[in-house]
Amino acid sequence: MLRLPARLSGQRQRAVRDGLSVAGVAYAAFFVAAELTRGANPPGLDARAYWAVGDGAPYAASLAVGQPGAFLYAPPMALAFAPASLLPWPVFLSLWFALLLGALVWMARGWSLAILAFIPVLFELYYGNVNLLIAAAIVLGFRYPGAWAFVLFTKVTPGVGLLWFVFRREWRQLAGVAAVTFAVGVVSFVLAPGLWSQWAESLRRDLVSPASPGIAVPLWARTAVSVVVVWFGARTDRPWTVPVAAMLALPVLWVAGFSVAVGAVPLLRHTATSPEPQG
């Protein structure tokens, strides 16, 4: 088999990366210009729901998942976002955008500009959801399992990725996730017990009158595929499969949701740091 010299291979890789970077920047500029020209959806449409949580009743609005302004994350997230409304909206949006961009750069490194050519990432940055942060939490979760609490308190169902620890019999890591999640949940309950019943009611309301399903594949079917993906990754030491599985298990899989897969980028170059499965 013909093998390219390492130097030539590296030059080709840099050429591909640089070409995609130019395409990514150009497409990002076009995308933002097109969205602003249309005027249908302003920047930070999703982020505005986080900023508005400080009104003291985050679950009062009868908005289902997928509708502008809906806030359906667990009470710990409502408490975390509550101070946001103290900032002027443009300031919060700028800081939120910087956080998302920082998460992207941390995961993609030199490929960050190239990944802008990946349409879901542009949607994510423009509308300001938490998908890139979920991806970053999953990557962190291999070294600091407690980071999974962020995933569980936001989208919940991508927590199927925790089966990685189950399939590999890494009970200590799983216990770490449970301990952090339980501790944060208890603190939030002590601070605002009423929020938990309001959150449960908002979820019940959403199940009764669901919004548009996004990508028209039922959650149960996508979750079943996610379980298989995690199992395959756990048995073959491929940690990059976990963010892919989490992406497939999002409650509603919109275009921006595919940006969770960016978490696979830093994991493609590494095998899992945790021990091999026993048995």
N, C-alpha and C positions, 0 to 999 in steps of 0.2 A: 504494500500500500504506500502510495506517495505521501510523504510527510513534509509539510512546510517547515523551513528553519524557524526556530523560535522568534528570531528578530523579525523575519518577514511576516510571520503570523501576528506578532504584536503590532506591526505597522498596519496590517490589514484591519485588525480590530480597531485601532485608533481611527483609521479612515472611515470605517463604518460608523463608529461612535460620533465622529465629527460631522459626518454627513447627516446623521439622524438629529444631531443637535441643532444644526442649521434649519432642518425641516421642522423640528419641534418648536423652535423660537418663532419661525415664520407662521406656522399654523396657530400657535398660541395668540399671536398678534391678530391674525385673521379672525379667530374664534371670538375673542373679546370684542373686536370691532363689530362683528356681525351681531353679537348678542346685544350690545349697546344700541346699535342702529335699529334693531327690531323693537327694543323697548319693552318687550313682553315680560321678561324676568330680570330684575336688577341684580347686581352682584351681591353675594352674601344672603341669598334668599333663605337658605337653611340656617345659616349662622344667626340670622335675626331672631329665630325662635329661641336660641340659647341666650341671646342678649336680653330678651324680654322676660326671662324666667323670674327676674327680681320683682315682678309685680305681686308676688306673694301667693298666687294661685296658678301654678304652672299647668295643672291638669283641668282647669275649669272649662276651657274652650272645648266644644264638642267637635274636635278635629281628629280625623283618623290618620293613621300612618300614610305618608305619601302626599298629604295635603299641606300647602304652605302654612307655616306657623305652628304646625303640630309639634308638641313636645311630649314624647312617650318614654323617655329614659327614666330609669329608676330614681327614687328620691336622693340617693347620694350625689347623682349628677345634678339634680335640681338645686341642691344646696351648694354644690361647687360652682355652678353658674350664677347663683343669686347675686353676687357682688358685681357681675358684669354690667348691669344696668346703671351702675354708678358712673360708668364711663360714657362719654358721648358716642353715639353709634359709629361714626367714622373711625374713632380711635379704636374701639373694640374690633371693628372689622379689619383694620390694619394689623392689629396684634394677632388676631385669629389667622389671618392670611399668612403672617410671618411664621406662626406655629406650624401650620400645615406645610408650608414651604420648607421649613426646617426639618420636619419629619421626612419629607421627600428626599432632601439632600442627604440626610443621615443614612437613609436606606439605599439610595441609588448612587451616591457619591459622584464619580465622574460621568455617570450616565444620566444625571438628573435632567439636563436640558434635552437629551435624546428622548427621555420618557415623556416629555411634553407632547411628543407626537402620538402618544397613546391617548386617544380621545377621552376615555373615562377620567384620566387624571386632570384634564382641563375642566371637565364638568365639576369634578370634586373641588378644585381650587376656586372656580368661579362661584359656585353656590355655597361652598363652605360647610360641608358636612363633616362627619368624624371618621370617614372610612380610612383615610391615610393614618390617622391616629390609632385606629384599630389595628392596622397593619403593623405599625411601629410597636404597639403593645404586644402583639403576637411574637415579633422578633425578640423583644426584650424578655418575653416569657420563657424562652429557653434557658436564660441565665437567671432571671428573677421571676419565678412562677407567679408571684403576687400581682404582676402586671396584668394578668388575665382578668383581674377584678374589673378593670376598665371595660373590657369586652363584655363581660356579663352584666354590668350596670348600664350599658348603652343598648346594643343591638340584641343581646341575650343569646339568640340562636347560633351565632358563630362560635359559641362556646363548645360546639361539637368538636372543635379542634383539641379540646382537653382529652379526648380519647387517645391522643398520642401518648400521654402518660399512662393511661390504662392499658393500652396494647403493649407497651414496653415495661409494664409493671413497675413504674417509677412512682411508688406510693408517696415517697417523701415530697416530691415536687407537687403532687396532687394535693397533699395535705397543706402545703404552703399556699396554694391557691384558695383552698377552703378557709384557712385561718384568716388570710387577709380579707377575703370577701365577707366572711362572717363578722369580723371586727368592724369593718367599714359600715356594714349594714346595721349593726347594733348601735354604733355612734349616731348614724343618721336617724334611727328610730327614736333614740333618746332626745335628739335635738328637735325632731319634727315628726312625731308619731302619726299625725293626721295625713301626712303626705303618702304614707304607704297604702292606706285605704283608698285615697284618691287615685293613686297610680293603678291599683288593682281594678278600680271601677273604669278608668280610662281604657285599660286593656280589654276589659269585658265589653265595653261599648264598641271598641274597634273590631272585636270578633263578630259582634252582631251585625255591624254595618261596615264591612271592610271597604277600604278605598280601592282604587285601581291597583291590580296586582303587579304592575311593572312588567318584567319579563314573564311571559305567560307560561311558566312552568310551576306547578304547585310546590309549596314549601316542603311537603312531606317527601316528594320525589327528589328534590334537590338535596335534602338532608340525607336521604338514603345513599345517594351518590357520594356525598361528603364523607360519610362513615367509611365507605369503601376506599376513598382516596386517602383518608388518614391511616387506615389499616395498612394499606400498601406502603405508605411512606414510613410508618413506624417499623414495619418488618424489614424494610430494605434500607433503612437509615437515610431517608430523604426528607429532611425537615422542611424543605420548600413546599411540600405538599400541604402543610398545615394552613398557611394563609390562603392557598387555593381552595381548600375545603371550607374554610371559614367564609370565604367570598360566596361560594355556592349556597351556603346555609343562611345568608342574610334574610331577614324577615320579608323584605321586598327588594328584589334585585333590579334596581334601576341602572342606568348607564354608569353613573358615578360609582356605584357599588363595586364595579370591576376593579377599581383602583386599590381595593384590599389586596389584590394579587401582587402589587408592588412589593409587598412584604417577602415575596419569594426571591426577589433579586439578591439581597445580601445573604440569603440562605443557600443559594445555588452553589456558592463557592465553598460551602462548609458542610461537613457531616455534623450530626448532632453531638453536642458536647456532653450529653448525658450518657450513662452506661448502656451497653447493649441489652436488649430484652433477655430475660432469663427464660429457660425452658424451651 
